[in-house]
Amino acid sequence: MKLTNVKDYMVYVELADGAPVNASLEILTRVSRLAPKSGEQVTAVIIGQNVSEGAQTAIAAGADKVICVEKEISQLEEYVQILTAIGKKYQPRVFFFPATQMGKDLVPVLSYKFDTASITDVTDIVEKAEGFDYVCSSYNGNILNEISYEAGFPQIVSVKSSSFKKELDSSRTGEIISEDIPVDRSLIKTELKETVKEIAEAVNLEEAQVVVAGGRGMGSKENFELVKELADVCKGVVGATRPAIESEWISRAHQVGQSGKTVAPKLYIACGISGATQHISGMSGSGYIVAINKDEDAPIFDIADVGIVGDAVKVIPLLIEAIKKEKAQ
Ligand SMILES: Cc1cc2nc3c(=O)[nH]c(=O)nc-3n(C[C@H](O)[C@H](O)[C@H](O)COP(=O)(O)OP(=O)(O)OC[C@H]3O[C@@H](n4cnc5c(N)ncnc54)[C@H](O)[C@@H]3O)c2cc1C
């Protein structure tokens, strides 16, 4: 089923604990900047229960319209049926998805349903005279590709979290459309027995407001515990460089960078991290960067808002103590 009468951009707004995930809101903000130039509109699609608050957030992030499907569903096949029906009815030119676990599951199935190709893990959109190209990486981040899409419509595109900045403007207004799309349960071939949260999933680096990350400079697994302790007192999530992960000081789910996760917390504390481009590319969107490194010429200081030159193993306990003291007051 290829769509021919296409216009407008559609963004799937995934919910986590009832609220839109940042990755979807970031896409809405970016796409809302593209739409007026081409005279097109941005439509968000939300599926779940009690979605009205999420719909308002989607409008604040850039949606002109929000299609709400109030339904308690949990299986991928149910989402696929609903999103296929919506795509068929509204005929978007591009259907964007966050490159979350769910987005990664949905995108290939939907491109099969619409008989188009998909472009995954996009990190940038390049505006062209006609339409745009998508930037995404391959070969473990060694190569950045700029891809033109000529596979028909709708273009099915997933965007990596933190690729764009989310901006919420609560004064924006938009249209809310309720759709009641039936799900044909006889077509569902799987049965959901149990949902088990993997440890890797529980590391929600992309949504974290504070990330405390450690690198090779922490020196040992025992010293790396200080990074975890600092993250704990800051109510943050632990990040790590590739060498820290390869040394097995922490699991791969914590890797920040080109071949890891892209993060954009309000505060990023880099401990014993040199500032290699492959690491910086995953955290340079952070709001405020604090770096602790014993080498005053370390490149991480070039992007840090505050730099502390010193031994991280000595500095971190002092920081932990100071934060605890501040909290106790
Ligand atoms: C294709 C590819 C993809 C990659 N993807 C990633 C990725 O996703 N994420 C990633 O992080 N890396 C990635 N890398 C690796 C990257 O190139 C760097 O090697 C890595 O980021 C460096 O990690 P680091 O800062 O922990 O270690 P180093 O570069 O060795 O830096 C350690 C730093 O600690 C400082 N230090 C030492 N002792 C102390 C101390 N006691 N106190 C304070 N500071 C101290 C040193 O001065 C130094 O600056 C990738 C590489 C390639 C080729």
The ligand as an SDF file (V2000), in Angstrom:
LIG
                    3D

 53 58  0  0  0  0  0  0  0  0999 V2000
   34.0820    4.1860   15.8620 C   0  0  0  0  0  0  0  0  0  0  0  0
   34.3390    4.6040   17.2770 C   0  0  0  0  0  0  0  0  0  0  0  0
   33.2470    4.8150   18.0980 C   0  0  0  0  0  0  0  0  0  0  0  0
   33.4560    5.2220   19.4220 C   0  0  0  0  0  0  0  0  0  0  0  0
   32.3720    5.4330   20.2090 N   0  0  0  0  0  0  0  0  0  0  0  0
   32.5570    5.9030   21.4540 C   0  0  0  0  0  0  0  0  0  0  0  0
   31.4420    6.2110   22.2740 C   0  0  0  0  0  0  0  0  0  0  0  0
   30.2920    6.0140   21.9070 O   0  0  0  0  0  0  0  0  0  0  0  0
   31.6890    6.7120   23.5100 N   0  0  0  0  0  0  0  0  0  0  0  0
   32.9520    6.9300   23.9810 C   0  0  0  0  0  0  0  0  0  0  0  0
   33.0910    7.4120   25.1020 O   0  0  0  0  0  0  0  0  0  0  0  0
   34.0110    6.6220   23.2260 N   0  0  0  0  0  0  0  0  0  0  0  0
   33.8560    6.1130   21.9910 C   0  0  0  0  0  0  0  0  0  0  0  0
   34.9470    5.8020   21.2490 N   0  0  0  0  0  0  0  0  0  0  0  0
   36.2810    5.8810   21.8870 C   0  0  0  0  0  0  0  0  0  0  0  0
   36.8540    7.2860   21.8740 C   0  0  0  0  0  0  0  0  0  0  0  0
   37.5580    7.4920   20.6750 O   0  0  0  0  0  0  0  0  0  0  0  0
   37.8040    7.5390   23.0570 C   0  0  0  0  0  0  0  0  0  0  0  0
   38.8180    6.5430   23.0060 O   0  0  0  0  0  0  0  0  0  0  0  0
   37.1370    7.4970   24.4150 C   0  0  0  0  0  0  0  0  0  0  0  0
   36.0300    8.3450   24.4480 O   0  0  0  0  0  0  0  0  0  0  0  0
   38.1160    7.9510   25.4790 C   0  0  0  0  0  0  0  0  0  0  0  0
   37.5800    7.6380   26.7250 O   0  0  0  0  0  0  0  0  0  0  0  0
   38.1420    8.2730   28.0540 P   0  0  0  0  0  0  0  0  0  0  0  0
   37.9830    9.7410   28.0090 O   0  0  0  0  0  0  0  0  0  0  0  0
   37.5160    7.5260   29.1910 O   0  0  0  0  0  0  0  0  0  0  0  0
   39.6810    7.8210   28.0530 O   0  0  0  0  0  0  0  0  0  0  0  0
   40.9890    8.6290   27.7070 P   0  0  0  0  0  0  0  0  0  0  0  0
   40.9190    9.2930   26.4100 O   0  0  0  0  0  0  0  0  0  0  0  0
   42.1300    7.6960   27.9520 O   0  0  0  0  0  0  0  0  0  0  0  0
   41.0200    9.7860   28.7940 O   0  0  0  0  0  0  0  0  0  0  0  0
   41.1940    9.5830   30.1710 C   0  0  0  0  0  0  0  0  0  0  0  0
   41.2970   10.9690   30.8000 C   0  0  0  0  0  0  0  0  0  0  0  0
   41.3310   10.8290   32.2000 O   0  0  0  0  0  0  0  0  0  0  0  0
   42.2700   11.7770   32.7140 C   0  0  0  0  0  0  0  0  0  0  0  0
   42.7130   11.2380   34.0070 N   0  0  0  0  0  0  0  0  0  0  0  0
   43.5740   10.2160   34.2410 C   0  0  0  0  0  0  0  0  0  0  0  0
   43.6550    9.9790   35.5700 N   0  0  0  0  0  0  0  0  0  0  0  0
   42.8260   10.8910   36.1670 C   0  0  0  0  0  0  0  0  0  0  0  0
   42.4860   11.1570   37.5180 C   0  0  0  0  0  0  0  0  0  0  0  0
   42.9880   10.4460   38.5390 N   0  0  0  0  0  0  0  0  0  0  0  0
   41.6250   12.1760   37.7430 N   0  0  0  0  0  0  0  0  0  0  0  0
   41.1090   12.9290   36.7550 C   0  0  0  0  0  0  0  0  0  0  0  0
   41.4030   12.7170   35.4510 N   0  0  0  0  0  0  0  0  0  0  0  0
   42.2440   11.7030   35.1710 C   0  0  0  0  0  0  0  0  0  0  0  0
   43.3660   11.8730   31.6830 C   0  0  0  0  0  0  0  0  0  0  0  0
   44.0230   13.1330   31.7950 O   0  0  0  0  0  0  0  0  0  0  0  0
   42.5520   11.7520   30.3860 C   0  0  0  0  0  0  0  0  0  0  0  0
   42.1810   13.0230   29.9120 O   0  0  0  0  0  0  0  0  0  0  0  0
   34.7700    5.4030   19.9270 C   0  0  0  0  0  0  0  0  0  0  0  0
   35.8530    5.1900   19.0800 C   0  0  0  0  0  0  0  0  0  0  0  0
   35.6540    4.7900   17.7830 C   0  0  0  0  0  0  0  0  0  0  0  0
   36.8360    4.5790   16.8930 C   0  0  0  0  0  0  0  0  0  0  0  0
  1  2  1  0
  2  3  1  0
  2 52  2  0
  3  4  2  0
  4  5  1  0
  4 50  1  0
  5  6  2  0
  6  7  1  0
  6 13  1  0
  7  8  2  0
  7  9  1  0
  9 10  1  0
 10 11  2  0
 10 12  1  0
 12 13  2  0
 13 14  1  0
 14 15  1  0
 14 50  1  0
 15 16  1  0
 16 17  1  0
 16 18  1  0
 18 19  1  0
 18 20  1  0
 20 21  1  0
 20 22  1  0
 22 23  1  0
 23 24  1  0
 24 25  2  0
 24 26  1  0
 24 27  1  0
 27 28  1  0
 28 29  2  0
 28 30  1  0
 28 31  1  0
 31 32  1  0
 32 33  1  0
 33 34  1  0
 33 48  1  0
 34 35  1  0
 35 36  1  0
 35 46  1  0
 36 37  1  0
 36 45  1  0
 37 38  2  0
 38 39  1  0
 39 40  1  0
 39 45  2  0
 40 41  1  0
 40 42  2  0
 42 43  1  0
 43 44  2  0
 44 45  1  0
 46 47  1  0
 46 48  1  0
 48 49  1  0
 50 51  2  0
 51 52  1  0
 52 53  1  0
M  END
$$$$
